[in-house]
Structure formats: structure tokens, C-alpha cells
Amino acid sequence: MSCCAACCASLTCGLCTSVASGISKRSARVAYCGIFGISLIASWVLREVASPLLEKFPWINTTETHSKEWYQMEAVLRVSMGNFLFFGILALVMIGVKDQNDRRDGWHHGGWTVKFVIWLLLTILMFFMPNVVISIYGTLSTFGAGLFLLVQVIILLDATHSWNDSWVVKDEQKWYYALLAVSVACYIAAFTISGLLFIWFNPSGHDCGLNVFFLVMTMILAFSFGVIALHPKVNGSLLPASVISVYCAYVCYTGLSCEPRDYACNGLHNKSAVSTSTLVLGMLTTVLSVLYSALRAGSSTTFLSPPSSPKASAAKKPLLDSEDVEEGKEKKEKEPRPVSYSYMFFHLIFALASMYSAMLLSGWSSSESTDLIDVGWTSVWVRIGTEWVTAVLYIWTLVAPLIMPDREF
């Protein structure tokens, strides 16, 4: 048995080392996503089995009155805190990296075995922290998660405006037709989704005034986006307005679907039990969406982008001998090579995403947390609030140049 255990350990170490050595600069971001994804899966698994395990830790189980939901929240927050510290430390280390010749560029792209061990040790260490530390982290996570959602919204707004500008600058008739076709399709989709939501979340025989208010507001916002964008004094376009309208309709749907399962106006579930396969699908969707959002935002050039390094303007003289060749190679190696994205911001986004995922899995640290993921009135209001913040920020991008004409937007 000892021989088998030693062989398994050796094979595992060998596999980890070979995988780590196979990670190149191009796949480094995917590797960080892998670590983050493992942390989400670990949070989910520990959430399901937390109660009987954490009860055995005397520094966690300080009283007999803790509920099952409390232990689930503790497990999720402790894994999240380990993940947050891992990416937070990397963000601090990477402050000011603007050139690939910086030694820290190699730290960002290499040392994967050491990084994984550090991440694992940090996660394990969190289970030895006193409850008060985790409680403080849970409170801070609500603000960090909100900041992560705000970054998502700004990235979306930047992407839609960039998409519109890239097609307009082509100045060809077919691209204008494409802009019109996509805009009309998005608006049709937005109002179709809103119509379906009226059927699903406003069942007959029930007073669902709150749901109706959310849906009417979504449709009013979608209509307002188009009116403001097409106003003669506003330098807007129908494509961003239509895309933001679809996004708001989608966020409204996710918010309403987070309503408690026993709520009469949640017509999608009709008080029926949720199967294991539904939970698995919901968790996988959550993992993929958070991973994509973190990777997209972390690699964005919208925030904290490193300035481009100036290229050498002087022409190089012909190399005459071996010394000149060596000197030329040395100069070439020392030439500025700016990084393509901010490493510090990349890790900071993953740190905030750790807080956001903890809020999803713990029901935003609310007392109404259940066995289901991201269900409850707190989740509903977070989603609806995100929709309204998106609307306000988009309208601001349209009217800000009119209010402050001296500034460049």
C-alpha cells in the first residue's frame, strides 16, 4: 500500500510538473482561469458537504446553534478568501509592469507549480482563521462583488461603442445595412424577451405588481435608449442602444428567475422541486459566465492600460563584425516591448471575481440562503440594480458630451 501511495504521489507530481511546463505565454491567462475554475468547483463541493465537516473544527463550531446554511456560507467564504488573497497578492506584485523585459513578466507567465502550491496553502490556511475574520471578509465581499459587476457593465458599454465605430469607419453601404439589420434584430429580441417575461412572471390570478414594474421599466428603458441615441444633438447610434436593450432584458430575466421557488409570481418553477441536473447546469453556467467575465475584463485595454513604449527612431547602422553583431543583439533584447494588457488589473479582476462568486454561492450572505444557488430576494435586487446602473451609464455616455463639451469622451 505504501508503495502504491508513493507511486500515485510521484505520478501526480510528474503530471502537475509536465502540465505546468507546457503552459506558454499565450496560454497563461487560460491557466489562471483554470485555477479560478478549480476554486469555484471546490467552493461548490464544500458547500454541499460543509455542515458535517466544519462542525468538527472547534474554532469554527463555537456554538451549537449554527444552521446548515451558515456552514455552507462559511465554506464558500473561506475558499473565496484564499482565492482573493492569491490573486490580490499577484496584483500587488505586478503593479507598474509595462515592459516584457521586466523580471516580473516572467513571474506572471511562469512558475505554475509554485503558484498552485501557494494557492492551495492559502485556501487551506483560511479554514484555520477565526470566524470574525471570515465575517469581515463576507461584508467586504458584497462591495467587491458590486465593483466586479460595475466593471462588467463598463466593459460591455466600451465593447458596444467599439463595435459600432469599427463598422461605421468602413464607410461602405453594406456595413450600414449590417448595422441596421443587427439593430432591428436586437430590438425585436429585446421586446420579445420582455413579452415572454410577462407570460412567465405575471401569471393570471396573482398580484404580481413588482414583476410588472420591473418589466415595464425594462421596456421603457429600451425605448428611451433608441430615442436618445437618435436625437439630432446626440452623437449616438442605434446599434449600441439595441445591444444594451437586449442586455437589460436578459438581466431582468436573470433577476426574476432568482425569485424564491415558492413565490407565486415565479411561473417558471411553479413550486416544483429542482432536480440535481438543473443544479449542475446552473452551477456550470455560473462558472462559465464568471470565468468569461473575469477573463474579458482582466484582458481589457479599457482600464489601466500600459502606455505604448516609443519605438526607436534612429536607423541602425550596418553590422560589420562579430562584436557589432553581439552588440546589436544586446540592444535588440533591451528594446522596449510593451505588455499587451495590465497584469495588475488582470489579477485584480480575478480577485473581485472571487468575491462575486462567493456572493453567488452564498446567496449574497443573506439569511434566506437555501440549497439552491443564487436564489432569493437579495439576488433579485442585485440583478435589477445592475440593469438600472447599466441604463444610467449608457445614457450618460450619450449625454455627457453635451453637458461637458470641453472634455473628450
GICOR-V802638 format. One record per pair of residues at least 6 apart in sequence whose C-alpha atoms are under 7 Angstrom apart, sorted by the first residue. I is the first residue (numbers start at 0). GAP is how many residues later the second one is. D is the distance in Angstrom with one decimal. If there is no record, write none. Layout:
BEGIN
i=(I	I)
gap=(GAP	GAP)
d=(D	D)
END
This chain:
BEGIN
i=(16	19	19	24	27	32	36	38	38	39	42	42	42	45	46	46	46	47	49	49	49	50	50	50	53	53	53	54	58	59	59	68	68	72	72	75	75	75	76	76	76	77	77	77	78	79	79	79	80	81	81	81	82	82	82	82	83	83	85	86	86	86	86	87	87	87	89	90	90	90	90	91	93	93	93	94	97	97	97	98	98	98	98	99	99	99	100	137	140	140	141	141	143	143	143	144	144	144	144	147	147	147	151	151	152	154	156	159	160	163	163	166	178	182	182	182	185	185	185	186	186	186	188	189	189	189	190	192	193	193	196	199	199	200	200	200	200	201	201	201	201	202	202	205	207	217	217	221	224	225	225	228	228	228	228	228	229	229	229	233	233	234	235	247	250	250	250	251	251	251	253	254	254	254	254	255	257	257	257	257	257	258	258	258	258	258	259	259	260	260	261	289	293	293	293	296	297	297	297	297	298	298	299	300	303	303	304	304	305	305	307	308	308	318	358	359	359	360	360	361	362	362	362	362	362	362	363	363	367	368	400)
gap=(96	92	93	84	81	258	250	40	44	247	32	33	36	29	25	28	29	24	21	22	25	17	20	21	6	7	17	6	71	70	71	300	301	289	292	282	285	286	57	61	281	48	49	56	44	274	275	278	45	40	41	44	36	40	268	271	267	270	33	260	261	263	264	259	260	263	257	253	254	256	257	252	10	249	250	249	208	240	241	237	238	239	240	237	238	239	236	227	214	215	217	222	208	211	212	207	208	210	211	204	205	208	141	145	237	142	237	80	79	75	76	8	60	55	56	59	56	57	60	55	58	59	57	55	56	59	28	56	21	55	56	67	68	10	64	65	66	6	9	10	63	62	64	59	57	30	31	23	16	12	15	7	8	9	12	169	6	7	8	164	165	163	162	139	132	133	136	131	132	135	129	124	125	128	129	124	116	117	118	121	122	7	116	117	118	121	115	116	8	10	9	63	55	56	59	52	47	48	49	51	42	47	41	40	38	41	36	37	35	36	30	27	29	6	6	13	14	12	13	7	6	10	11	12	13	16	14	15	8	7	8)
d=(6.4	5.3	6.0	5.6	5.6	6.3	6.8	6.9	6.9	6.8	6.8	5.0	6.0	6.1	4.6	5.9	6.1	7.0	5.8	5.5	6.1	5.6	5.2	6.6	6.7	6.8	6.8	5.3	6.3	6.7	6.2	6.5	6.7	5.2	7.0	5.9	6.9	6.8	6.7	6.5	5.9	5.4	6.2	6.7	5.5	5.5	6.4	5.9	7.0	5.0	4.2	6.1	6.9	6.7	7.0	6.3	4.6	5.7	5.8	5.2	6.6	6.3	5.2	6.6	6.1	5.7	6.3	4.3	6.8	5.0	5.5	6.8	6.7	5.9	4.9	5.4	5.6	5.6	5.6	6.3	5.3	4.4	5.4	5.4	6.0	5.8	6.9	7.0	4.9	7.0	6.8	6.9	5.4	5.9	6.9	6.1	6.8	5.3	4.1	5.6	6.3	6.9	6.7	6.7	6.0	6.4	6.8	5.2	6.1	6.4	6.8	6.0	6.3	6.1	4.8	5.4	5.3	6.0	6.2	5.3	6.9	6.9	6.6	6.0	4.5	5.8	6.9	6.5	6.5	6.3	6.9	5.0	6.0	6.5	5.3	5.2	5.3	5.7	6.8	6.9	5.8	6.2	6.4	6.8	5.9	6.7	6.3	4.8	5.2	6.1	5.7	4.4	5.5	6.3	6.8	6.8	6.2	6.4	6.9	6.3	6.8	6.9	6.4	5.4	6.2	7.0	6.0	6.9	6.0	6.8	6.9	6.8	4.4	4.8	5.9	6.2	6.4	4.6	5.9	6.2	5.5	6.4	6.1	5.4	6.0	6.2	6.0	5.2	6.3	5.5	5.0	6.9	5.9	5.8	6.3	6.9	6.0	3.8	7.0	5.5	5.8	6.0	6.8	6.1	6.4	6.8	6.0	5.6	6.7	6.1	6.0	6.2	5.8	5.9	6.4	6.7	5.0	5.5	6.1	6.5	5.1	6.9	5.2	6.4	6.8	6.7	6.6	6.8	6.5	6.9	6.7)
END
